[in-house]
């Protein structure tokens, strides 16, 4: 386990001090191994605690356009669950495909896959081609791993055919003591946030920003009504904030009273419990039930705000997609970035074409969108959705929490940071924004330090 200096974790280390820190030959990382691909067989419960390992892996060589980041904290995203269950396909296929390009890409094709698509930390080393960053810089990492030599990338970073999700479709991800990233993934860490608060934002907040605010998404405007599925989750809670911040009316669908309470603290104008509309996991299998639930949901929304939603924020997929297409207003937009309940969607196309609705596919965020989103976070206009903090040693347990949907907001993981609360470099701004505002998902679940976790094993 790495033992970073106090100056490094407190954000006070100078460039010279950082450059003198030795780079180890191996480091501690959360990973899956290729020999475990078939371990679940036909099991209905693919428990990620069985497949995720936390142990040493070799330190890869740094490419000219890359940076080595000492990771202070990271977070669990649903793509880590997918990697750990080897479904719908083992992510080793992505690593093999990438590795076949040769050159620096060949490093990614390993018998282990280091996971994680979020990170906050300190730049430790830079490649010879990196110009705008230096050792000692405090950064968060965008998961958009793009090829800057592709023409599509220059139209929109997410349009390049070689765009990948870092830590999911590439190796050397963020749930580790160190991470290898392209310089084009680096974004300044918001100075008012702790390491763990900063680590939970980039993937989910950037994704929600592109879906609702960016020019490639739904183009939210003042006065819009936005229906948000899973509104207390990692993605949904940022969508609620962007809607509220942009003068729109967020309408959140949740699964518990606790989630509803959290959304009220975020300023969500209308919160609907999924049991109120009769939504079950198998509803999508019956077209009549889809319409029945859609009509019930539409009636509730119209009774409360007087009209149908202008935008539906989709990421649950199969269980809700048909309802989304039905319930959005004539000429409205369904914007989708995922399918956590299943990738095969079914909907009645008459409600799409005859009512002139639109479906927009969205994926992660371009670097410009990520910087724009990060600026809002750095000003305190959008706040972290952090609900729990685990040490790296307990990453399998933290991922199981997300797998079973037993969490709200985002689950952070301490990597080199020894305890929560470190890394704030603008205490005055933090005081101005306020601790309570920065912690809307405050939970009785204890924050566990690395030392406490070790003592308990």
C-alpha positions in Angstrom: 0.0 0.0 0.0 1.4 3.4 -0.9 2.1 5.8 1.9 1.8 9.3 0.4 3.3 12.3 2.2 1.1 14.5 4.3 1.9 17.4 2.0 0.7 15.4 -1.0 -2.7 14.4 0.5 -3.2 17.8 1.9 -2.6 19.4 -1.5 0.5 21.3 -0.3 3.3 19.5 -2.0 5.4 21.5 -4.4 6.3 20.5 -7.9 9.9 19.7 -6.8 8.7 17.5 -4.0 6.3 15.7 -6.2 8.9 15.0 -8.8 11.2 13.4 -6.1 8.5 10.9 -5.2 9.6 7.5 -6.5 7.3 5.6 -8.9 6.9 2.0 -7.7 7.3 -1.1 -9.9 3.8 -2.2 -8.8 0.8 -0.7 -7.1 -2.5 -1.7 -5.4 -5.5 -1.8 -7.7 -9.0 -3.2 -8.0 -9.1 -5.6 -10.9 -10.7 -8.6 -12.4 -8.7 -11.5 -14.0 -9.2 -13.2 -17.3 -9.2 -16.7 -15.7 -12.4 -15.8 -13.8 -14.6 -15.0 -16.9 -16.6 -18.2 -16.5 -16.8 -18.2 -12.8 -20.5 -17.4 -12.5 -21.8 -19.9 -15.0 -25.6 -19.8 -15.1 -25.9 -18.2 -11.7 -28.7 -15.7 -11.3 -26.7 -13.7 -8.7 -23.3 -12.7 -10.1 -22.0 -11.4 -6.9 -19.2 -8.9 -7.7 -17.5 -9.6 -4.4 -16.4 -12.9 -5.8 -14.8 -11.5 -9.0 -13.3 -8.2 -7.9 -9.8 -8.4 -6.5 -7.7 -5.8 -4.7 -4.0 -6.6 -5.1 -0.8 -5.6 -6.7 -0.4 -5.1 -10.5 2.7 -4.0 -12.5 3.2 -0.3 -13.2 2.9 0.3 -17.0 5.2 2.5 -18.9 4.0 6.0 -19.6 3.2 7.0 -23.2 4.2 10.5 -24.5 0.7 11.9 -24.3 -0.1 10.5 -20.9 0.1 11.4 -17.2 0.6 9.2 -14.1 -1.8 10.3 -11.4 -1.5 9.5 -7.8 -5.1 8.7 -7.1 -6.4 10.0 -3.8 -10.0 8.9 -4.3 -12.2 7.3 -6.9 -15.8 6.1 -7.1 -18.0 3.2 -8.2 -19.9 3.5 -11.4 -22.3 0.9 -12.9 -19.7 0.0 -15.5 -17.6 -1.4 -12.7 -20.5 -3.8 -12.0 -20.7 -4.8 -15.7 -16.9 -5.5 -15.7 -17.1 -7.5 -12.5 -20.0 -9.7 -13.8 -18.4 -10.2 -17.2 -21.7 -9.1 -18.8 -23.1 -8.5 -21.3 -19.6 -9.4 -22.6 -16.3 -9.7 -20.8 -14.4 -6.4 -21.0 -11.3 -8.3 -21.8 -12.7 -8.3 -25.4 -12.3 -4.5 -25.4 -8.8 -4.7 -24.1 -7.9 -7.3 -26.8 -9.4 -5.2 -29.5 -7.6 -2.1 -28.4 -4.3 -4.0 -28.0 -4.4 -5.2 -31.6 -3.7 -1.6 -32.7 -0.1 -2.2 -31.5 2.2 0.5 -30.2 1.2 1.9 -26.8 -2.2 0.4 -27.1 -0.7 -3.1 -26.7 -0.1 -2.4 -23.0 -3.8 -2.6 -22.3 -4.2 -6.2 -23.4 -3.4 -7.9 -20.1 -4.7 -10.9 -18.1 -6.0 -8.4 -15.6 -8.3 -5.4 -16.0 -7.8 -2.5 -13.6 -11.3 -0.9 -13.3 -12.6 2.6 -12.4 -13.8 5.5 -14.5 -13.5 8.3 -12.0 -10.5 9.7 -10.1 -9.3 12.7 -8.2 -5.6 13.0 -7.4 -2.2 14.6 -8.1 -0.2 14.5 -11.3 2.9 12.6 -10.4 4.6 12.3 -13.9 3.9 13.5 -17.4 4.9 12.1 -20.8 7.2 14.0 -23.1 4.4 15.3 -25.2 2.3 16.7 -22.4 2.3 20.5 -22.4 -0.4 22.0 -20.2 0.0 19.9 -17.0 2.9 19.4 -14.6 3.7 17.3 -11.6 1.8 18.5 -8.5 -1.3 19.6 -10.3 -4.5 18.7 -8.6 -6.9 17.0 -11.1 -10.0 15.0 -11.7 -10.1 12.6 -14.6 -12.7 12.6 -17.4 -13.6 9.0 -18.5 -13.7 10.0 -22.2 -10.6 8.4 -23.7 -10.4 9.8 -27.2 -8.1 9.6 -30.2 -7.0 13.2 -31.2 -5.8 12.0 -34.6 -9.3 11.0 -35.7 -11.3 13.6 -37.7 -14.5 12.8 -35.9 -12.9 13.8 -32.6 -12.5 17.3 -33.8 -16.1 17.7 -34.6 -17.2 16.3 -31.2 -14.9 14.3 -28.9 -17.5 11.6 -28.5 -17.9 11.0 -32.3 -14.5 9.5 -32.9 -14.7 5.8 -33.7 -11.9 5.1 -31.3 -13.5 6.8 -28.4 -13.5 4.6 -25.3 -14.7 4.7 -21.7 -11.5 4.8 -19.6 -11.3 2.0 -17.0 -14.0 0.1 -18.8 -12.9 -0.2 -22.4 -9.3 0.6 -21.4 -7.0 -0.7 -18.7 -5.3 1.1 -15.8 -8.4 2.7 -14.4 -9.0 4.9 -11.4 -9.9 2.4 -8.6 -6.3 2.1 -7.7 -3.4 3.9 -6.0 -2.2 5.1 -9.4 -3.9 5.6 -12.8 -2.6 6.1 -16.3 -4.6 8.7 -18.3 -4.3 10.7 -21.5 -3.5 14.4 -21.0 -6.8 15.1 -22.8 -8.7 13.5 -19.8 -7.3 15.9 -17.2 -9.5 18.6 -15.6 -8.6 20.9 -12.7 -9.9 19.6 -9.3 -12.5 22.0 -7.7 -10.5 23.6 -4.9 -13.5 23.7 -2.5 -14.0 19.9 -2.5 -12.3 17.1 -0.6 -10.7 14.3 -2.6 -13.6 12.0 -2.2 -16.2 14.7 -3.1 -14.2 15.6 -6.2 -13.9 11.9 -7.2 -17.6 11.2 -7.6 -18.5 13.9 -10.2 -16.7 13.6 -13.5 -18.4 10.6 -15.1 -22.0 11.1 -13.9 -22.1 14.9 -13.8 -20.4 15.2 -17.2 -22.8 12.7 -18.7 -25.9 14.5 -17.3 -24.5 17.9 -18.4 -24.2 16.6 -22.0 -27.6 15.0 -22.0 -29.5 18.1 -20.7 -27.4 21.2 -21.2 -24.8 20.6 -23.9 -25.5 21.4 -27.6 -25.6 17.7 -28.4 -28.3 16.8 -25.9 -31.9 17.8 -25.2 -30.9 21.6 -25.0 -32.8 22.2 -21.7 -34.2 25.7 -21.4 -35.9 27.7 -18.7 -39.4 26.5 -17.9 -39.0 23.0 -19.2 -40.4 20.1 -17.2 -37.9 17.2 -17.0 -38.9 13.7 -16.0 -35.9 12.0 -14.4 -35.9 8.2 -13.8 -33.7 7.0 -10.8 -33.5 10.6 -9.7 -31.7 9.9 -6.4 -29.0 7.8 -8.1 -25.6 8.9 -9.3 -26.8 10.2 -12.7 -30.3 11.3 -11.8 -29.2 13.5 -8.9 -27.0 15.5 -11.2 -29.8 15.7 -13.7 -32.1 17.1 -11.0 -29.5 19.8 -10.2 -28.9 20.8 -13.8 -32.6 21.1 -14.4 -33.1 23.2 -11.3 -30.0 25.3 -12.0 -31.2 26.0 -15.5 -34.6 27.2 -14.6 -36.4 24.0 -15.4 -38.7 21.9 -13.3 -37.3 18.5 -12.3 -39.7 15.6 -11.8 -38.0 12.8 -10.0 -39.0 9.1 -9.9 -37.6 7.2 -6.9 -37.9 3.9 -5.0 -38.0 5.0 -1.3 -38.9 7.7 1.1 -35.2 8.2 1.9 -34.6 9.0 -1.8 -37.5 11.3 -1.9 -36.1 13.2 1.2 -32.8 13.6 -0.6 -34.5 15.0 -3.7 -36.4 17.5 -1.7 -33.1 18.7 -0.2 -31.9 19.2 -3.8 -34.9 21.3 -4.6 -36.8 18.8 -6.8 -40.2 20.2 -7.4 -42.1 16.9 -7.9 -41.2 13.5 -6.5 -43.0 10.3 -7.5 -42.6 6.9 -5.9 -42.5 4.2 -8.6 -45.0 2.2 -6.6 -47.4 5.1 -7.0 -47.5 4.3 -10.7 -47.4 0.5 -10.4 -44.0 0.2 -12.0 -42.4 -3.2 -11.6 -39.3 -4.7 -13.2 -41.4 -6.9 -15.6 -43.7 -4.1 -16.8 -41.9 -3.8 -20.1 -42.9 -7.3 -21.1 -46.6 -6.3 -21.5 -47.4 -3.4 -23.9 -50.8 -2.9 -22.3 -49.1 -2.4 -18.9 -46.7 0.0 -20.4 -49.5 2.2 -21.6 -51.4 1.8 -18.4 -48.4 2.9 -16.3 -47.7 5.7 -18.8 -51.2 7.1 -18.6 -51.1 6.9 -14.8 -47.7 8.7 -14.7 -48.9 11.3 -17.2 -52.1 12.0 -15.1 -50.0 12.5 -11.9 -47.7 14.9 -13.7 -50.5 16.9 -15.4 -52.4 17.1 -12.1 -49.4 18.6 -10.4 -47.9 20.9 -13.1 -50.6 21.1 -15.7 -48.8 19.6 -18.7 -46.7 16.7 -19.9 -42.9 16.7 -19.5 -40.8 18.3 -22.2 -37.8 16.1 -21.7 -37.4 12.6 -20.2 -33.9 11.7 -18.8 -33.4 8.0 -19.5 -30.7 5.7 -18.3 -32.7 2.7 -16.9 -33.6 1.3 -20.3 -35.8 -1.6 -20.8 -38.0 -1.2 -17.7 -38.9 2.4 -18.5 -38.2 3.3 -22.1 -41.6 2.5 -23.5 -43.2 4.6 -20.8 -40.8 7.5 -21.5 -41.7 7.5 -25.2 -45.4 7.5 -24.3 -45.3 10.1 -21.6 -43.1 12.9 -23.0 -45.1 15.7 -24.6 -45.9 16.0 -28.3 -42.6 17.2 -29.9 -40.7 16.4 -26.8 -37.4 14.7 -26.3 -36.2 11.4 -24.7 -32.5 11.5 -24.1 -30.8 8.3 -23.2 -27.3 7.3 -22.0 -27.7 3.8 -20.8 -29.8 0.7 -20.1 -29.1 -0.6 -16.6 -32.3 -2.7 -16.6 -31.7 -4.2 -20.1 -30.5 -3.1 -23.5 -33.4 -4.4 -25.6 -36.1 -1.7 -25.6 -39.7 -2.0 -26.8 -42.0 0.9 -27.4 -45.1 1.8 -29.5 -43.7 3.7 -32.4 -47.0 5.5 -33.1 -46.4 7.7 -30.1 -43.0 8.6 -31.5 -43.7 9.4 -35.2 -47.3 10.6 -35.0 -46.5 13.0 -32.1 -43.2 14.2 -33.6 -41.1 13.2 -30.6 -37.3 12.7 -30.6 -34.9 10.2 -29.1 -31.3 11.3 -28.6 -28.5 9.0 -27.8 -25.8 10.4 -25.5 -22.5 9.1 -24.2 -20.2 10.6 -21.5 -19.1 14.1 -22.5 -16.6 15.9 -24.6 -13.6 17.6 -22.9 -15.2 21.0 -23.4 -18.5 19.8 -21.8 -16.6 18.3 -18.9 -14.7 21.6 -18.3 -17.9 23.6 -18.5 -19.6 21.2 -16.1 -16.6 21.3 -13.8 -16.7 25.1 -13.6 -20.2 24.9 -12.2 -19.0 22.4 -9.6 -16.0 24.6 -8.7 -18.4 27.5 -8.1 -20.6 25.5 -5.9 -23.6 25.7 -8.3 -23.7 22.0 -8.7 -22.7 19.9 -5.7 -21.4 16.3 -5.2 -23.9 13.5 -4.8 -21.6 11.6 -2.4 -23.4 9.3 0.0 -20.8 6.9 1.3 -17.1 6.4 1.5 -15.2 3.1 1.5 -11.5 2.3 1.5 -9.9 0.6 -1.5 -9.6 -2.6 0.5 -13.4 -2.8 0.7 -14.0 -1.9 -3.0 -15.8 -5.3 -3.7 -18.3 -4.5 -0.9 -18.9 -0.9 -2.2 -19.5 -2.3 -5.7 -22.0 -4.8 -4.4 -23.9 -2.0 -2.8 -24.2 -0.4 -6.3 -25.0 -3.8 -7.9 -27.9 -4.3 -5.6 -29.1 -0.7 -6.0 -28.9 -0.2 -2.2 -27.3 3.2 -2.5 -28.3 6.8 -3.2 -26.1 9.2 -5.1 -22.5 8.1 -5.5 -20.2 5.8 -3.5 -16.6 7.1 -3.2 -13.5 5.0 -2.6 -10.4 6.2 -0.8 -7.3 5.2 -2.6 -4.2 7.0 -1.4 -6.0 9.4 0.8 -5.9 7.9 4.3 -9.2 9.4 5.5 -12.1 11.6 4.3 -12.0 15.3 4.5 -8.6 16.0 2.9 -7.6 17.9 -0.2 -9.5 21.2 0.2 -7.4 24.1 -1.0 -10.0 26.9 -0.9 -11.5 26.8 2.6 -13.0 30.3 2.2 -15.1 29.3 -0.8 -16.1 26.1 0.9 -17.3 28.1 3.9 -19.2 30.4 1.6 -21.0 27.6 -0.2 -21.6 25.8 3.1 -21.0 22.3 4.4 -24.7 21.5 4.5 -25.2 22.4 0.8 -22.1 20.3 -0.2 -23.6 17.3 1.6 -27.2 16.8 0.4 -26.8 13.0 0.6 -25.5 12.9 4.1 -26.1 9.5 5.5 -25.8 7.7 8.8 -23.5 5.1 7.1 -20.1 5.6 8.7 -17.1 6.9 6.7 -14.4 4.3 7.0 -10.7 5.1 7.0 -8.0 2.9 5.5 -6.7 2.4 9.1 -10.0 1.3 10.5 -10.6 -1.0 7.6 -7.3 -2.7 8.1 -7.8 -3.1 11.8 -11.2 -4.8 11.2 -9.8 -7.5 8.9 
